[in-house]
């Protein structure tokens, strides 16, 4: 068979070689069937696919045995490269994939689920990833029903920590694509389960941000859409802080900046900066992708990115003329053309794959363009003049529609009751942060304060938000978001309980930062239990009282100083180490010292006690564990030392979520540490 493939490859041109050999080139049906082991265990499984794809065209006949051979090879081949080549060839020959029928889907699903248990076999893990990729393409092309694939993807991601890295790293992108087409399948939650892991975070966070954009653009009012897009922008900001080379995230972030900046008092400057950033990153992105293969399921992503670039370009051209000081007396025709192009961008721009951009343009862009004309009478007169005298604008549907909208809004404003908030929402768009901060007083403030003063206040609030975003710790945000996402699944995560427990959790995590970073000298004798030896070089005696006293003292100087109590007796038949009492709930923090086994399994033995103290309150508790087992290679990092365990006894309907926080104690001097095996 090697000889036949060699002869065939040498006898044709390079272009024809891409089409693969025919069955005759391989020696005919009988020879191919006799070489079953060759194709199953060798590197040329894609040649078999290509030969069978030629079969109906060149050598029609009974393909049943050949199809059986191909399916068997796909089910059993141990070689990743051979499997990847075969499914790639099948991707471009959908007729053969359909002919293989439901058996192909079953084999791919089995290889997908088998990858969970691949262990140290990277080939099996990668084959599972290739199977998942191919299944997504088959589902999106309607070659197979997506139902079983959606269930399998949700099942294999129940515990991402148990998946081989080679397999898991490919899943978030596929989960995101499936979630975009099947939003009710629960894959959004599967993506959230991927966030705590470094090898999954980047793609999972990106896919979740895209899902949030889709949700935001489905809203029907300006305030809700803008607020949700603002949250999406924060996701992209956190992602680019962790991965500065994530160009696609920077493109989406710039696109959102352009949309949200259009309504700002300094809109021309903000939109221009966003457009410039987007152009630079789009050029880098296209250079980076040059001559690379794009999976069919990813082509829509490229369309989205192009659409955001087109929309931002239109906004940039329009934003140059929405400022109060823009001289409209020159180039009036070009000004109207730019504004009308942005006003009706949904005719030319597709922001979401297979979804017209009508919602985002109608809700976020068009009203701002209308505000531009309503704020200054001379601009509206310019439009009236153009509709009367400019031949190419006289019959322009966009210009007529804009004029009709302005007339309707002007009529609504003139007939409104002065005692009520204005019916026009233009002021809430222009001073959105003020409207959000002062919802009850904003109508009065907007009517009684000069526009330039409101502009200064609005810009101060927006600049403050920009600064807060720029200094945020992305890994801390990721850690807290992952914990809160898990806690939100509890039935007890309700108003009055969620807020105080989140405050307690935040303070406890910050205490952990302190314990990790505290110095050998600056901490003094008060924190000697965190180090291996005291200042006299004697073996230290560390008991739980000293540990939880330190925790209590640190939180006493926080905002929770009135809520913290220690050694509370008669609590569930025992004594709670630390108890936090709020108006609506109580939470206990159990402090333990572990000298033998501080692994996740070892510390789980203590969670029942922490849960017991919450039997009459909300089902949330914290276990603070001092790890005295730190080895010579150093302590486990903070982000892998905070996790959630659940305790649910027989008969209970609501499990107790116990956050375990592992603090390294008895640590040696860092310059004495050596890497582990």
N, C-alpha and C positions, 0 to 999 in steps of 0.2 A: 504493500500500500504506500510506503514511503517513496518507492520508485515511481509509482503511478502519479502521485502528487507532484513529485519533482519534474517528471516529463511534462505534465500538464502546465505547471508554472512556467517552464522555460519556453513553451511553445506558443504562448499568447502574450499580448501587450500588457503593460501595467494596468491600464484602464480596464481591460477585460478581466484581469485577474481579480479585481474587486468584486466581480459578480459571482466568483466561486466556481468550482468544477461542477460538471453535470454527473449524473449517475454513470454514464458511459465512460467519462474520464476516470472514474474510480474503479472501473472494471466490471460494472453491471451490478444488478441486484444481488445475485448469488455471492459475488465476491465481497460486497459490502456486508451482507449478513454474516459471512464467514469471518469478517474482521471486527466482530462485535467488541472484543476486548481492546482492540486497537483504538476504537473511538471512545470507549467508555473510560479507559485509563490513560489515554494519550492526550496530546495538546490540540488535536485537530477536530474537535467535536463541532466547531463552527462549519467545517467543510461538509460534514454530513448534513447539517441544516441547509446549507446553500444548495447541495445536490438535490435534496428533497424538495426545496422550493422550486427548482427547475423542472421537477418531475412532471407536473401536470402539463407544462408547456411543451416539453420536448419528448418525453417518454411516458405517455399515459399508461396506466395499468393498475394492478392491485398494490396499493401502498400500505396495506394494513401491517405487514411484517416490518416494513421499514419504519413506520410510525412507532411500532412497539419498540424497536431498537433505539430510536431516538429518545423516547420517553424513559426507557430503562437507563440509558446513559445519563440523562439529566437527573434522574433520581439517585444514581449511585456514583457518579464521577467524583473523585476526591480532589480534583485539581481546580483551583479557583479560576485560573486564567482560561482554562478550557470551558468552564461553565459560563464565565462572563462573556467570552466570545460567542458562545452558542445563543445566549439570550439576547445579545446585541443583534445578532443576525436575525433572530426571530422577531425582534422589535420592528425591523425594517421589512419583514415579510408577514404582514398580519393575516394573509390568506392561509398560510401554513399554520399559524398559531390557532386560527379558528378551526382548521381541519383537525388539529390535535384534540380539540374539545375540552370537556370538563376534566379529563385525566391530567392535562397539563396544569390546570389550576390547582388540582389536589397535590401534585408533586411539588409545585412551587410553594404552596402553603406548608407542606411538611418540611421542606428545606428551610423555610422561614422559621418555623417553630423549633426545629432541631437546633438552630443556631443558639438558642438560649442556653443549651447545655454543651456548647462547643468547648468550654474550658480553655485549655492551653492550645487548642488546635485553631490557629488563625485562618486556615483555609476554609474550614467548616463555617466559621463566623462570617467570613467574607462572602462565601456562597449564599448564606442566608440573607446578607445585605443585598446581593445582586438579585436574589429571588424577590425580595420586597420591592426593589426598584422596578423590576419587570412587571410584577403584579399591579403596581400603581399605574403603569402605562397601559396595561390591559384593561384595568377598570375604567380609566378615564376615556379610553377609546370604545367603551361599551362592548369589548370582546368578551369579558366575563362580568358576572354580577359582582358589584362591590361589597355585598353584605358580609360574606365570609372574610374578606380581606380586612374590613373595618373591625370586625370582632377580633381577628387574629392580632392586628396591630395594637389594639387596646389591651389584649391579654399579655402580649410579650413585654409591654412596658409597665406592667403592674409594679415591678421592682427593678428599676434601671440599674441599681447597684449590682445586681446579680448577672447582668448581661456582659458578655465579652466586649471589650472596648472597641474592637474592630467592627463588630456588628452594631453596637449601640450608636457609634458616632455617625452612622449613616441614617439613623431613624428620624431625627427631628425634622429634617427637610421634607421627608415623605409624609410624616404626620401632618405637617403644615399644609402640604398640597391637598391631602385628603380632607382636612378640616375645611379648607376653602370651598371644596365641592360638596361636602357633606357635613355642614356645621352642627347638625343635631346628633352626630354619632358619638360625642363624648371625647373626641381626640384632643380638644383644647385642654382637658384635664390631664391627658397623657403627656402633653407638652409641659404642663406645669410640674409634673413629677420629674421631668428631666432637668429642671433648673438648678438643683443643688449640686450638680456634678460638673466639674471643670471641663471634661471632654464633651459635654452635651450642652453646656450653658449657652454658648454663643449662637448656635443654630436654633436652639429652643427659644431663647429670648427674641431672636429675630422673627421667628414664625409667630410667636404670640403677639408681637407688635403689629405684624401684618394683619392678624386676625382682629386685633383691636381697631385698626384702621377701618377694616370692613364694617365693623359694628358702628364706629363713629360716623361713617359716611351714610349710614342708613337712618340717622336721626333726622327729625323734621323741623327742628328749630335751631337758630343760630347758637344760642348759649350752650345747649347740650352738646351739639356737634363740636363747637370750639373747645369746650372743657375736655371732652373725650380725646380730641386730637392733641390737646396739651399733654394729657397722660401718655399718649402714644409717643410723643416727642421725648418725654422723660425716659421711656423705655429705651429708645434709640440712643439717648445721651449716656445712659448707664452702660449700654453695650459698647459704644465706641470708646468709653473710658477704659473698659477692660480690654478691648481689642481695637486699638487705634487704626488698624489696617482694614477694618470692616467697611469697605467702600460703599456697598449697597445700603448699609444702615445710614451712612452719612448722606447719601442721596435722598433717602426718604426723610431724614431729619431736615435737610435743607428745603425739601418740597413743602413740608408742614410749616416750617418757618415762613416760607413765602405766603402760604395761605393765611396763617394767623397774623402775619405782619401787615397784611394789606389794610387792615382796619385800624392800625395803630396811628397815633398822631404823627409819628415819624415813619409812616408807612413806606414812602419812597426809599428811604435809606435802608430800612429793614429788608424790604423785598429785593432791592438791588444786591445787598450783601448775600442774601439767601441764593439768589440766582447765580451770582458769581461763584459761590461755594459749590453749587450743584453742577455748574458747567465744568469746573476743574475736576470734580470727582467723577463726573460722567466720562470725561476724556480718559482719566486713569482707569476707570472700570472697563471701558471698551478696549484700551490697550492691553489690559491684563487678560481679557477674554479672547484676544485675537487668536484665531485659528484653533480655538478649543471646541470640543464637542459639547453641545447643549442637549441634555435629555429632552424628550418631547414634552414631559410634564413641566419643564422649567421654561419653555418658550413664553408662556404667559407672563412669567416674572419679568422677562426682558421687555415685553410690551408695556407692562406697568411702569417700569423705570423710564422708558422712553416717553410715556404719557405724562408722568410727573415733570419731566424736563420740558416738554412742550407747554404744559400748563404754566409752569413757573416762568418760562420765557414770555408768555402772553401777559402774565401778571406784572412782570418787570417793566414791560413796555407801557402798560396801563398805569402803573404806580407812579411813573414819572410826572403824571399830570393830575394827581389827586391832592397834592399839597395845597394849602391855603395860599401860598405865595407863588404858585406856578403862573407864569405869564401866558394866558390863553390868547392874547391878541396876535400871536404869531403861530404859524403852522396849524391853524385850527382844524383843517381837514385831516391832517395826520393824527392829531390828538383824538378826534372823534373815532377815527378808524381803529386806533389802538384800544380805546375804551370799549368800543363795540365788539372787538375781537375777544376781549376778556369776558364781556357781558354774555356772550353766547358761545363760550368755549366748549360747551357740551356738544356742539355740532362737529367739532374737529378733534376732540381729545377723549381718549378712553382712559380713565384713571384706574378703573378696576377691570380685570379680565372679564370679558363678556358682559360687562355692566356699564351702561352709559354713565357719563360723568354728570348727568343732569342734577342729582341731589347736591353734590358738593358745589357746583357752579351756582345753582339756584339759591342755595342756602347761605354759602359763605362769600361768594364773589359778587353775584348780581346785586344784592342789596347795598354793598359797599360802593359799587359804581353809581347806583341811584343816589346814595348819600352825597356823592361828589357833586351832583347837579343840584340837589336840594339845598346844599349848604351855601351856594352862591348863585344869585339870580342870573348873573351874566352868563354863566355856563348853560343854564337852561335856555336862555335866549339864543345862545350859539347853536344849540341843537334845533330849536325852532327855525332858525334861519336856514340851517342846512337842509332841513326837511322841505323847506319852501323853494330854495334856490339851487341846491346841489343836485344835479341830475343823478349821479351814481348813489346818492344817499336818500333821495326822495322816495324811491321804491324799495329801499333796504328794509326787509322785515325786522331786523334787529333794531334799527333806529326807530321804527314805528312802535315796536313793542316797548322799547325803553321810554319813549315819550308817553305812551299810554300808562305805563307803570308810574311815572312821575306825576301824571295828572291825577291818578287814583290816590296816590299817597298824599298829594297836596290837598285834595278834597277831604280826605279822612282827618288830616291835621286841622284844617280850618273849622271843621264841625265838631271837634272834640270839646269836652267839658273842661274848662281851665282848672277846676278843683281836682280832676283826676289825673293820674299819670298819662303822659302822651301816648296816643295809639301807635305813633311811629317809633320804631326801635332803633333808629339810626344812632342815637346817643349812647345806647347800651352797647352798640358795636364799637363805636369810636372809643369809649371809655369803659371797656369790658371789665378790667380789673377793679375799677371803682364800683361798678355795678355789682360785681361779685362780693366785694368787701362790705358794701353798704346797701344791701338790697332794699331796705325799708326807707332809707333817707335819700337814695340816689335821685329820684325824680325831682325832689326839692332842690338838692344840691346842683343838679344839672341845669335847672331853670334859673337859679339865683347867682351862679358863679360864672365869671367870664370864661370863654373857651380856652384862652391861653393858660389860665390858672389850672383848669381841669387837665389840659394837656400835660403840664408839668407834674401834676400829681400822678396821672396815669403812667407817664414814663418812669417816674421814680419807682412805682410799684412793679412795673415790668422789668426794669433794670435790677431791682432787688431779687425778683424771681430768677432772672438769668444768672445772677451771681450765686444764688443758693444752689442752682443746678450745677454750676461749674465747680463748686467745692465739695459736692457730695461724694462720699466714699462708695464707689460702685459695688465693691465686694460686701460691704456692710449692708447696703440696700438689697443686694441679691439674697444674702442670708436671711434678713428680716422678711422679705417678701416670700421666700420659700417657707418659712415657719408660719407666717400668717395664713398663707394659702392652705396649709394643712389644717390649721386650727379652724378655718372657716367651714370646714366640712362637718364640724360638730353642731349638733342641735342647740347647744348652749351658747353658741357664738351670736349673741343677740345684744341690742343696745342696752347699756347699763352694766353689761358684763364684759363685752369685748374691749371697750375703751380702757377700763382700769387694768385689765390683765395685759393688754398690749403695752401700757405704760410700765407695768412691773417687769415684763419681759425685756423691754428696751433698757431699763435701768440695770437689770441683771446681766445682759450682754455687755453693757458698758463696764460693769464691774469686772467681767472676765477679761476685757481688753486691759484694764488696769493691772490685773494679776499677771497677765502674760508679759507686760512691758515694764513692770516695776523694777527698779535698779537694785543692785546688791547692797549699795550703800545708802542711796537716797530713801529707800524704804525703811531703813532703821530696824531696830529689834522688833518693832511691831509686826513686821511682815517676814520674820525669819523663817516661818514655817513654809514659805514658798521656795526656800533655798535648801541645799543639801546640808550645809553646816552653819552653825551660828558663828558669831565673831570670835569666840574663844576656841573654835575648832572642836567642840564637844558634840556628841550625838544629841540631837534635839528630841524633846518629847512634845509631840503635837497631838492635841486632843480635839474633839469636835467642837468643844466650847470655844476654843481659841479661833477656830476656823469660822464658825458662824458669828462670833462676836465681830470679827473683822468685816464680814459681809454686812452685818447690821450697822456697824459704825459708818461704813462707806455710804450706805443708802440713807442713813440719818441726815447726811449733808446733801441729799438730793431733794427733789420736789415731793418725795414720798415720806418726809420726816415725821408727819403726823399719823401715817398709816402703819408704820413698822412697829412690831412688838416681838419680843423674844421670850423663849421658854414659857409658852402659854400652856398651862396645865388643863386637865379635864377636857381634852380635845379628842373626841372619838376614842375614849378609853386610854389615851396616852398623853404625850406632851409634844406639842409642835415646836420645832426649833425656832422658826421665824414665821410669824403670821401677819399678813397685811389685811387690814380691815378698811373697806370702802363703804360708802353709803349703801351700795346695792349688792355687794358680794364680798366674800372673804377668800383669800388664797394663801396656801401654806408653801413655804420653801423648806424642804428637808435637806439638811446638810450631812454628808457622809464623808468618811476618810477611807479610802481603799488602798490596801498595801499588798494585795495578792493578785487581783484580776480587775483591771480598770477598762477592759474591753466593753463593747456594746452589750455583749451577752452577759458579762460579769456584772455590770451596773444595772442591768434590767432586774436583778434580784431585789433591788430596793424600791422599785416603782410602786409595788402594792401598798407599802406604808404611806407613801406620799398621796396615793389615790384615796386611801382610807380616810384621811383627814378632810377630804372634800366630799364626803358622802352626803352632807347636808347643805352643800353649796354648789357652785358651778363646777363643771367637770374639767377643771384645769388646775395643774399644780406644777411646781418646779422642783427638780432634784439637783442640788448643787454638790458635786463630788470632787473631793481633793484627791488627785491621782498621785500616790506615793510610789508608783511602780515605774516612773520615768527611767528609761534605760540610758546607757552610756551614749547612745546615738542622738538623744534629745527627745523633746516632747512632741506629741502630735499637734499639728497646727490648730488654731482656734476654730477655723471653719469646718473642720472635721470632728470637732469636739462638742458640738451642739446639735442635738437631734431630738426627735419626738418618739416616745413610746406610748402605746395605748393599753389601758387596763380595762377589761370588760369581764365581769364575773357572770356566771350563769344566772339568768333571770334579769339582768340589766339590759336596758334598751339603749342607753347612752354611754359609750365608753369614756373613760377619763383620759384626757391627753396630758401626759407628763413630759415636760421639756427637761431633758437631761443636759446639764452643763458641766463639762469636765474641765477642772482647773488643775494644771500641772503643779505639783508641790515637791519639795525636796530635790529641786533641780541643781545640777552641777554647774560650775562655771562654763559658759559657752565655749571658751577656748580650750577646754579639756575634752570636748565631745569628739567622737569619731563616727564616721558613717557606718550604718548597720550593714549586715550581709546582703 
